[in-house]
Amino acid sequence: MLPAVSVLGAVPRPAQADAVLGDDGLYHQSWFLNSFLDLREDLDSAASEGKRLAIMWELRGCPYCRETHLVNFADAGIADYIRANFEVLQLNLLGARKVTDFDGKELTEKELAERYAIRFTPTFQFFPPSADGVAAKEPLAREVARAPGYLKPPHFLAMFRFVREKAYERGTFRDYLAASKG
């Protein structure tokens, strides 16, 4: 039996903290998506690059958001995998910036968080590989996976692999982790 670390693909590499604490009280990664905050546009753009769209919901002062930036994203193996396969859009759970949802409705970040029932930070939402048909679905049916709360680095990377490999089409994240360990 292989150790879980090698099965999940987390290869220990030197940490490289890229996070910068912004004026908004959130940590930012230089490689996060710089967006006009139009989710359909962001999904289409990610898809055109062969990537998936993930939204990271955060809150000023959130200790687990800080941990995600300073530990998980600081792991070069994790950051490299995510950068190669995902566009990550950072949103503030209580933010006032205007975001255009997939159906064209313009909401503040806070209103969008309420619409998607985001209650914890950090929360990662993952969306389908294409925007086709997404707008017609109810908001909670638009995402293909969600990671509410902090995940330790091996499980964090596994969640991104779960989405990239479309393993959500075959079972739950828990099933995926169990299969990865066995």
N, C-alpha and C positions, 0 to 999 in steps of 0.2 A: 504494500500500500504506500502510495506517495504521500508526503506531507501535504497538508491542506494548502500551505503557502505556494508550493510549486504547482499544484493542480489548479489553483485559482489564478495563477499567473503573476502573483505579486513577487517580484524579484527584488530583494533589498538593494537599494541604490542610495547613494549619498543624498541627504536632504538638501533642497534648494528652496528656501522660503522666498517666494515671489510676491507674497501678499503685502499690500500696502493699506494701512488704515486711512480711509477717506474722511473728508469733512462730515459725511453723513453718518459716521460711526460704524460703517461696515468695512470689512476687509475686502479688497479688490485684487483680482488676478489680472495681470497685464494681457492675458490671452482670452479673457472672458469676451463674449460677444458685445461689440459696440453696435447698438441697435437703435432704430427709430421707434422701437416698441410697438411694432405691428407683428403680432404672432404668426399670422399666415405668411407674411413676407419672410420672417425669420426661419420658419419651417421650410419654405420653398428654397431659400438661400442655402440652408444646411444641406438639404437633399441634393441640390445641384453640385455640392462639393463631396457628395457621398457620405455625409455625416448625419447624425441624429440631433434633434433639438431637446435640450434639457433645461428646465427652469430651476434655479436655486433660489428658494425663498429664505430670506434672512431678516434679522431684527437687530437693531442697535443694542449692544450689551449682551447679546446671546453668547454664553460661554461655549456652546457646542458648535456654533457657527465659526467662532474663532478657532476652535480645535480642528474643524474641517479644513480651514485655510492653512493653519500653521503646522498641522501634522499630515493630514491626508494629501492635500494638494502639494505639500512640500516634498513628498515622496516622488522622485523623478519618474519612476516606473508607472505610478498611478497617473501623474500629470501628463506624461507622454501619451499614454493610452487614451485618456480623455481628450486631449488636444487633437489627436489623430482621428478620432471617431465621433466627436460631439462638438456642437456649439452650445455653450452654457450661457444662458441669459440670467443675470442676477436681478432679482426683484426684492423690494422691501415690503414686508408684511403690512406695515402701517404707512407705506409711501403714498405720496400725492402725485407722482408722475402719471401722465395719461398713457394708457396702454390700449391698443386696439386688439380685441379678442378675435378669434378665428372667424366669428360670424359678423365682424365689422362693428360690433358694439364697443364704444370707447368708454373706458372705466379708469378710475384711479387704481394704483397698485393695491390699495387697501380693499377697494370694491371687488377687484379681480380675485384677490385672495379669498374674500367671502364667497364669491361665486363658485370657486373651486374647493370650498371647504378646507382651506389651508389653516391648520390650527397650531402647528408646531414649527419651530425653526431649529435647525435647518430642515427644510423639506425639499426634496427633489422630485419634480414631475418630469416624466418622459413621454414623448409624443410619437405617433406613428412615423414611418419613413417618408410619408407623403401627406400633403394637405388635402388630397382628394377625399371628399365626403366628411371631413372633420367638422366643418362649420354646421352641418345638418344635425350633428349629434348633440345631446345634452352635455353641458360642460364636464361633468364628472366622467362621462363615457368617452371623452376625447383623448385622455391619456392612456397609455398602454401599461404604465407601471408608475409606482410612487414609492419613495423612500422617506417616510416621516420620521424625523429625529436623526440623531447622530449614529453613524455606522463606523465601527473600527476599520482601519485601512484594508484588511483582506476582504471583508464583507462589502465595503464601499466599492472597491474595484470589481468585485463579483457582481454587484448590482449593475454597473455600467456594462459589463460583459453580458449579463442576462438580457439587457435591452438590445445591445448591438447584435447578439446572436438570435434575437427574436424568440428567446426561450419562453417568454410569456405566452406564446401561442401553444406551448406544450404543457405548461404547468405553472405552479407558483414559484416565487423566489425561494421559498423554503425548500421546495422539491429540488430546485436547481442547486442549492447549496448542498443538500444531502447527496445528490448524484455526483457533485464535484469532489466530495470527501471520500466517496466509496469507490 
